[in-house]
Amino acid sequence: MNSGDLRTAKGSGMRRDNKMRAAQMSQHQRWIDAIGADLSAIIKFMAAVARRTVENYPGWQKRAAGWFRFVGRRRIDKRHGIFPGGLRAAEFLAVAGSIIAAVVLFVDPLFLEIVRSSNAGGHPVFRFITRFGQSDWILIATGIIIIVMSLATADRFHRHGRIVAHRIFLNAWYLFTTVAFSGLLANLAKNLIGRARPSTLTGDDIWVSAPFADRYDFAAFPSGHATTAGALAIALGLLFPRFRVFFWLAGAWIAVSRPALGVHFPSDMLAGFLFGAAFSYVYARSFARRRLLFRFKMDGSLQLRGEGGMAAFLDSQLRETIGRISPPRQT
């Protein structure tokens, strides 16, 4: 090859590299533009709702401001921190990271072979179960409760009714924010890591990443459905401790449905579930620090405020309210 051919080859290589860098920059810019458009739409929607609320409910601002003042003035429980002790947190991260790494190295290759050898689209049961891993249904349900409880004044209730209304609002707020915040962080990690889904891989490499690709094919790690399942399972287990085993099992089945459908590796599912569960638990500890919904035990673990759990609390309050308004029986 003469010098002219070398210059031509070098020039074509440089042009190819420039095109690849330009394509990557355009992907980054599209990702940034998409996030900016979503945030702009959310801000405009919230502003429209706030404007309409102020027009139709003049006292809403005072109630909303009073809620935040109430939270801000709560006496902080300084006996225990939001995050577990340094050694305990390090142990959890080390164990969780080791398990996920082991699954990536030893389980994901076997799973990929199974997915490639099977042409089935997944069992109908798993296609049904996986729908509960979508966050929209829980966000819509709890969001409606938050809006209704915010617009309705608690002054119209009697003392026990106020306690129940306040408790329902706190439950909805905790569920809404823990699912929303954990989901946002999981989606951010998806774009930062950009791991390819099983159906995208063609070679023997088990881990192929395209950071900031902003594509469904490269948004596997961690699983968003599994994150929602883990966050919701732990949150409901904390709010209704009597039924926590059932919530944990339901969350585990929702998470398992993702690799069962072939859209995620087992390590994606495990990482998402552990992250959602850890986020929900740590977020609950922030409530306990403010003495809201939860409280710390002497050993630093969490306990629901109110004897017998939320279900027993609402049941007792409802019985007392009915007993007060019911006429006495005639003998």
WOSUL-V234709 format. One record per backbone hydrogen bond with DSSP energy under -0.5 kcal/mol. NH is the residue of the N-H (numbers start at 0). CO is the residue of the C=O. Records with the same first field share a line. If there is no record, write none. Layout:
NH = CO ; CO
//
This chain:
5 = 1
6 = 2
7 = 3
8 = 4
9 = 5
10 = 6
11 = 7
12 = 8
13 = 9
14 = 10
15 = 11
16 = 12
17 = 13
18 = 14
19 = 15
20 = 16
21 = 17
22 = 18
23 = 19
24 = 20
25 = 21
26 = 22
27 = 23
28 = 24
29 = 25
30 = 26
31 = 27
32 = 28
33 = 29
34 = 30
35 = 31
36 = 32
37 = 33
38 = 34
39 = 35
40 = 36
41 = 37
42 = 38
43 = 39
44 = 40
45 = 41
46 = 42
47 = 43
48 = 44
49 = 45
50 = 46
51 = 47
52 = 48
53 = 49
54 = 50
55 = 51
56 = 52
59 = 56
60 = 57
62 = 58
63 = 59
64 = 60
65 = 61
66 = 62
67 = 63
68 = 64
69 = 65
70 = 66
71 = 67
72 = 68
73 = 70
76 = 288
77 = 75
79 = 76
88 = 84
89 = 85
90 = 86
91 = 87
92 = 88
93 = 89
94 = 90
95 = 91
96 = 92
97 = 93
98 = 94
99 = 95
100 = 96
101 = 97
102 = 98
103 = 99
104 = 100
105 = 101
106 = 101 ; 102
107 = 102
110 = 106
111 = 107
112 = 108
113 = 109
114 = 110
115 = 111
116 = 112
117 = 113 ; 114
126 = 122
127 = 123
128 = 124
129 = 125
130 = 127
131 = 128
132 = 129
133 = 130
138 = 134
139 = 135
140 = 136
141 = 137
142 = 138
143 = 139
144 = 140
145 = 141
146 = 142
147 = 143
148 = 144
149 = 145
150 = 146
151 = 147
155 = 152
156 = 153
161 = 157
162 = 158
163 = 159
164 = 160
165 = 161
166 = 162
167 = 163
168 = 164
169 = 165
170 = 166
171 = 167
172 = 168
173 = 169
174 = 170
175 = 171
176 = 172
177 = 173
178 = 174
179 = 175
180 = 176
181 = 177
182 = 178
183 = 179
184 = 180
185 = 181
186 = 182
187 = 183
188 = 184
189 = 185
190 = 186
191 = 187
192 = 188
193 = 189
195 = 207
196 = 216
199 = 196
200 = 196 ; 197
209 = 193
211 = 190
212 = 209
217 = 214
218 = 215
219 = 194
221 = 219
222 = 267
226 = 222
227 = 223
228 = 224
229 = 225
230 = 226
231 = 227
232 = 228
233 = 229
234 = 230
235 = 231
236 = 232
237 = 233
238 = 234
239 = 235
240 = 237
242 = 239
243 = 240
246 = 242
247 = 243
248 = 244
249 = 245
250 = 246
251 = 247
252 = 248
253 = 249
254 = 250
255 = 251
256 = 252
257 = 254
258 = 254
259 = 255
260 = 256
261 = 258
262 = 257
263 = 257
268 = 264
269 = 265
270 = 266
271 = 267
272 = 268
273 = 269
274 = 270
275 = 271
276 = 272
277 = 273
278 = 274
279 = 275
280 = 276
281 = 277
282 = 278
283 = 279
284 = 280
285 = 281
286 = 282
287 = 283
288 = 284
289 = 285 ; 286
290 = 287
291 = 286
293 = 291
294 = 302
296 = 300
299 = 296
302 = 294
304 = 292
308 = 305
309 = 238
311 = 307
312 = 308
313 = 309
314 = 310
315 = 311
316 = 312
317 = 313
318 = 314
319 = 315
320 = 316
321 = 317
322 = 318
323 = 319
324 = 320
325 = 321
//
